Each structure stands twice: as C-alpha cells, then as structure tokens.
Amino acid sequence: MGVNLIELWSTMGYFAKGIVWTLLGMSFWSLTIMVQKWWYLRSAQSETRKFAPEFSQFLEEDNLNEAIKLAETYKKSHVAKVLGGALGEIKPLIADGSVTVSDINSAERAVEREMLMQIVLMKRGLAMLATTGATAPFVGLLGTTMGVVNAFTGMAAGGGGGLANISAGIAEALITTAFGLIVAIPAVWAFNYFQTKIDNIVAEMTYSSKEMIDYLIKGVSGEFGRSRFTREFNTAAQSGSSPISK
C-alpha cells in the first residue's frame, strides 16, 4: 500500500503543516547555498588554472609589474587575489629596486589579510548548511511528537481503540520525521564536501603565498637561492592541478 502524500497533507493539522513549511524553507535555503558555493569554488579553481602558468612565466622573467597586472585581471581566482595583494603592497617600490626586508614583511602581512578575507568569503553559508543538517531531523521529530499526541488524544476522546483507528494519525505524524531526514542528509553531505574543498584551497593559498614571499626574499638577499615557486607552480598548473594534492 503506497503513501498518498496529497491525502496525508489534507488531513494534517495546522501545526504539522507549519513544520512541513519550515522544513521546505530550510531545504530551499540550503540548496541555494549549495549551488552558489559550488559555482563560486568551481569558478575560482577554473581561473586559477588559467592564471598560474602566465603568472609563473612573468616571475621567471622577473617581470613583476606584468605579474601584478595579471593578478588584477583574474577577479575570481583565490590564488591571484592573495599573490596580487602581496605584490601590490610593494608595487611602488618595484620600479626603483628599493625593496627591503621590511617591505617584504609588509607584503607578508598583506597576504595574511587577504587570505583571511578569502577564507571568510569561502566559508560564508556553511553555517547554514551545518544548522540545517543538525536541526532538520529535530524539527521533523517535533512534528511527529505532536502528531502522535494528537492521534492518541483523538482516540481517547472518541472512545475507540486498536491500531486501525490511529494508523492514519501515526502515518501523518511520522511523515514529518522522514521529511526532516530528507532535508538534513544532503545538507550534511554538502557541508562536509565544501569544508574539505575549502581546507584544500586554504592549503594551496598558504603554499603559494609562502613561495611568493621566498621569491621576494631572493630579490633582497641571494643566500636563500632561487625560489622553487615558479618551477613547481608552473608544472602543477600545466598538469591541471595545484601544488597541493586534492
């Protein structure tokens, strides 16, 4: 015997219908965040794959002015924003070659500030996914609890007994719990997926920014040797991946 959702909806009380509408709102909100977050991260990684080889080529040629212009072109790439911010911090000093250790420290602080902003942007909305995944089953359970109470109250008022007399009320009550689980499960999956994705991107930004600082240090003191940034970052970009394994 199948479940007739339309018939169940017509027999639901106002409280149960309010629970369903609440869960529908939570589901719509979480699905909207999933789509927006997926598109945002996809666009950022796509632009980074285009940005990386060109940026690395400019570094190989010690053409920092063009590297800065390139970073400003790619508005969605998280790596471009972080590295462009570091170079932009010392852009006025590049032309006369007066970059000092103090200037590099300023660039490093600029990297940290930009990384914090990028992390905040990438994590925006994840709290809603976590909240939906954690609370949707309880919202559904609230509807179930009140539905069971109403079913037994109705049975007592009518003087009837037996499972047949309360089966419709129990079915109506349990459907809200099922709906709550349907809303919660995708939200939990999406939260874990995006959290792992963002952790990998943060590691990528940290790796790239540290190598960028090493490259700038090389310009002040030759004792550090040639930075590995241009070689590793360019090789990873050409292979379609980042220096940090995903």
C-alpha positions as CSV (number, residue, x, y, z in Angstrom):
1,M,0.0,0.0,0.0
2,G,1.5,3.3,-1.1
3,V,1.6,6.5,0.8
4,N,-0.8,9.1,-0.6
5,L,1.0,12.4,0.2
6,I,-1.8,14.6,-1.0
7,E,-4.3,12.8,1.2
8,L,-1.9,13.0,4.2
9,W,-1.4,16.7,3.6
10,S,-5.2,17.3,3.5
11,T,-5.6,15.5,6.9
12,M,-2.6,17.3,8.6
13,G,-3.3,19.8,11.3
14,Y,-2.0,23.4,11.2
15,F,0.9,22.6,13.4
16,A,2.1,19.7,11.2
17,K,1.7,21.8,8.1
18,G,3.7,24.6,9.7
19,I,6.5,22.1,10.4
20,V,6.5,21.0,6.7
21,W,6.6,24.6,5.5
22,T,9.5,25.3,7.9
23,L,11.4,22.3,6.5
24,L,10.7,23.4,2.9
25,G,12.2,26.8,3.7
26,M,15.3,25.2,5.3
27,S,15.6,22.9,2.2
28,F,15.3,25.7,-0.3
29,W,17.8,27.9,1.6
30,S,20.4,25.1,1.9
31,L,20.0,24.1,-1.8
32,T,20.6,27.7,-2.8
33,I,23.8,27.8,-0.7
34,M,25.0,24.5,-2.2
35,V,24.6,25.8,-5.8
36,Q,26.1,29.2,-5.1
37,K,29.1,27.6,-3.2
38,W,29.7,25.0,-5.9
39,W,29.7,27.6,-8.6
40,Y,31.9,30.0,-6.7
41,L,34.6,27.4,-5.9
42,R,34.4,26.0,-9.4
43,S,34.9,29.5,-11.0
44,A,37.8,30.2,-8.6
45,Q,39.7,27.0,-9.4
46,S,39.0,27.4,-13.1
47,E,40.5,30.9,-13.2
48,T,43.5,29.7,-11.1
49,R,44.3,27.0,-13.7
50,K,44.4,29.8,-16.3
51,F,46.2,32.3,-14.1
52,A,49.0,30.0,-12.8
53,P,51.1,29.4,-16.0
54,E,51.0,33.0,-17.1
55,F,51.9,34.3,-13.6
56,S,54.7,31.8,-13.3
57,Q,56.1,32.9,-16.7
58,F,56.2,36.5,-15.6
59,L,58.1,35.5,-12.4
60,E,60.6,33.5,-14.4
61,E,61.2,36.7,-16.4
62,D,61.3,38.8,-13.2
63,N,58.5,40.9,-14.7
64,L,56.7,41.7,-11.5
65,N,54.7,44.7,-13.0
66,E,53.1,42.4,-15.5
67,A,52.5,39.8,-12.8
68,I,50.6,42.3,-10.8
69,K,48.5,43.4,-13.8
70,L,47.7,39.7,-14.5
71,A,46.7,39.1,-10.9
72,E,44.3,42.1,-11.1
73,T,42.7,40.6,-14.2
74,Y,41.6,37.4,-12.6
75,K,39.0,38.6,-10.1
76,K,37.7,35.2,-9.0
77,S,40.9,33.3,-8.5
78,H,41.8,32.9,-4.8
79,V,45.5,32.5,-5.6
80,A,45.5,35.6,-7.9
81,K,43.9,37.7,-5.1
82,V,46.4,36.5,-2.5
83,L,49.6,36.8,-4.6
84,G,48.4,40.0,-6.3
85,G,47.8,41.5,-2.9
86,A,51.4,40.7,-1.8
87,L,52.9,42.2,-4.9
88,G,50.6,45.2,-4.9
89,E,51.8,46.0,-1.4
90,I,55.3,46.7,-2.7
91,K,54.4,47.8,-6.2
92,P,55.6,51.4,-5.7
93,L,59.0,50.1,-4.7
94,I,59.5,47.7,-7.6
95,A,60.4,50.3,-10.2
96,D,63.4,51.7,-8.4
97,G,64.5,48.4,-6.9
98,S,64.3,49.6,-3.3
99,V,62.5,46.6,-1.9
100,T,63.7,45.8,1.6
101,V,63.2,43.1,4.2
102,S,60.7,45.5,6.0
103,D,58.8,45.8,2.7
104,I,58.6,42.0,2.4
105,N,57.3,41.8,5.9
106,S,54.5,44.2,4.8
107,A,53.8,42.1,1.8
108,E,53.6,39.0,4.1
109,R,51.1,40.8,6.3
110,A,49.1,41.8,3.2
111,V,49.0,38.1,2.2
112,E,47.7,37.1,5.6
113,R,45.0,39.8,5.5
114,E,43.9,38.8,2.0
115,M,43.8,35.1,3.0
116,L,41.6,35.8,6.0
117,M,39.2,37.7,3.7
118,Q,39.1,34.9,1.2
119,I,38.5,32.3,3.9
120,V,35.6,34.3,5.2
121,L,34.1,34.5,1.7
122,M,34.6,30.8,1.0
123,K,33.0,29.8,4.3
124,R,30.0,32.1,4.0
125,G,26.9,30.0,4.1
126,L,28.5,26.9,5.6
127,A,27.0,27.6,9.0
128,M,23.5,27.5,7.5
129,L,24.3,24.0,6.0
130,A,25.6,22.8,9.3
131,T,22.5,24.2,11.1
132,T,20.1,22.6,8.6
133,G,21.9,19.2,8.9
134,A,21.8,19.3,12.7
135,T,18.3,20.7,13.3
136,A,16.1,19.5,10.5
137,P,15.6,16.0,12.0
138,F,14.6,17.5,15.3
139,V,12.2,19.9,13.6
140,G,10.6,16.8,11.9
141,L,10.6,14.9,15.2
142,L,8.8,17.8,16.8
143,G,6.0,17.4,14.2
144,T,6.0,13.6,14.8
145,T,5.7,14.0,18.6
146,M,2.8,16.4,18.4
147,G,1.1,14.2,15.7
148,V,1.3,11.2,18.0
149,V,0.0,13.2,20.9
150,N,-3.0,14.3,18.7
151,A,-3.6,10.8,17.5
152,F,-3.8,9.3,20.9
153,T,-5.8,12.3,22.2
154,G,-8.3,11.8,19.4
155,M,-8.5,8.1,20.1
156,A,-9.2,8.8,23.8
157,A,-11.9,11.4,23.0
158,G,-13.6,9.1,20.6
159,G,-13.5,6.1,22.9
160,G,-12.1,3.9,20.1
161,G,-9.1,1.6,20.3
162,G,-6.9,-0.5,18.2
163,L,-4.2,0.2,15.7
164,A,-6.6,0.6,12.8
165,N,-8.2,3.6,14.4
166,I,-4.9,5.5,14.9
167,S,-2.9,4.3,11.9
168,A,-3.8,7.4,9.9
169,G,-2.7,9.7,12.7
170,I,0.6,7.8,13.2
171,A,1.3,8.0,9.5
172,E,0.7,11.7,9.4
173,A,3.0,12.1,12.4
174,L,5.9,10.1,11.1
175,I,5.9,11.8,7.7
176,T,7.4,14.9,9.2
177,T,10.4,13.0,10.6
178,A,11.0,11.4,7.2
179,F,10.8,14.8,5.6
180,G,13.3,16.2,8.2
181,L,15.8,13.5,7.4
182,I,15.4,14.1,3.6
183,V,16.3,17.8,4.2
184,A,19.1,17.1,6.6
185,I,21.1,14.4,4.8
186,P,22.0,16.5,1.7
187,A,22.9,19.4,3.9
188,V,25.4,17.3,5.9
189,W,26.9,15.8,2.8
190,A,27.3,19.2,1.2
191,F,28.8,20.7,4.4
192,N,31.5,18.0,4.6
193,Y,32.3,18.3,0.9
194,F,32.7,22.1,0.9
195,Q,34.6,22.0,4.2
196,T,37.1,19.6,2.7
197,K,37.3,21.6,-0.5
198,I,37.9,24.8,1.3
199,D,40.6,23.3,3.5
200,N,42.5,22.2,0.4
201,I,42.1,25.6,-1.2
202,V,43.4,27.3,2.0
203,A,46.4,25.0,2.0
204,E,47.0,25.9,-1.7
205,M,46.9,29.6,-0.9
206,T,49.2,29.2,2.1
207,Y,51.7,27.2,0.0
208,S,51.6,29.6,-2.9
209,S,52.0,32.7,-0.7
210,K,54.9,31.2,1.2
211,E,56.7,30.5,-2.0
212,M,55.9,34.0,-3.2
213,I,57.5,35.5,-0.1
214,D,60.5,33.3,-0.7
215,Y,60.8,34.7,-4.2
216,L,60.7,38.3,-2.9
217,I,63.3,37.4,-0.3
218,K,65.6,36.1,-3.0
219,G,65.5,39.6,-4.5
220,V,66.8,41.1,-1.3
221,S,69.4,38.5,-0.3
222,G,70.9,35.9,-2.6
223,E,71.7,33.5,0.2
224,F,68.2,31.9,0.0
225,G,68.8,30.8,-3.6
226,R,66.3,30.5,-6.4
227,S,62.7,30.0,-5.2
228,R,61.0,26.8,-6.2
229,F,57.8,28.7,-6.7
230,T,58.0,29.3,-10.4
231,R,59.0,25.8,-11.3
232,E,56.6,23.9,-9.0
233,F,53.6,26.2,-9.5
234,N,54.0,26.3,-13.3
235,T,54.4,22.5,-13.5
236,A,51.3,21.9,-11.4
237,A,49.3,24.4,-13.5
238,Q,50.2,22.8,-16.8
239,S,49.1,19.4,-15.4
240,G,45.8,20.9,-14.4
241,S,46.3,20.5,-10.7
242,S,47.6,22.6,-7.8
243,P,50.8,22.1,-5.9
244,I,48.7,20.8,-3.0
245,S,47.1,17.4,-3.8
246,K,43.3,17.4,-3.6
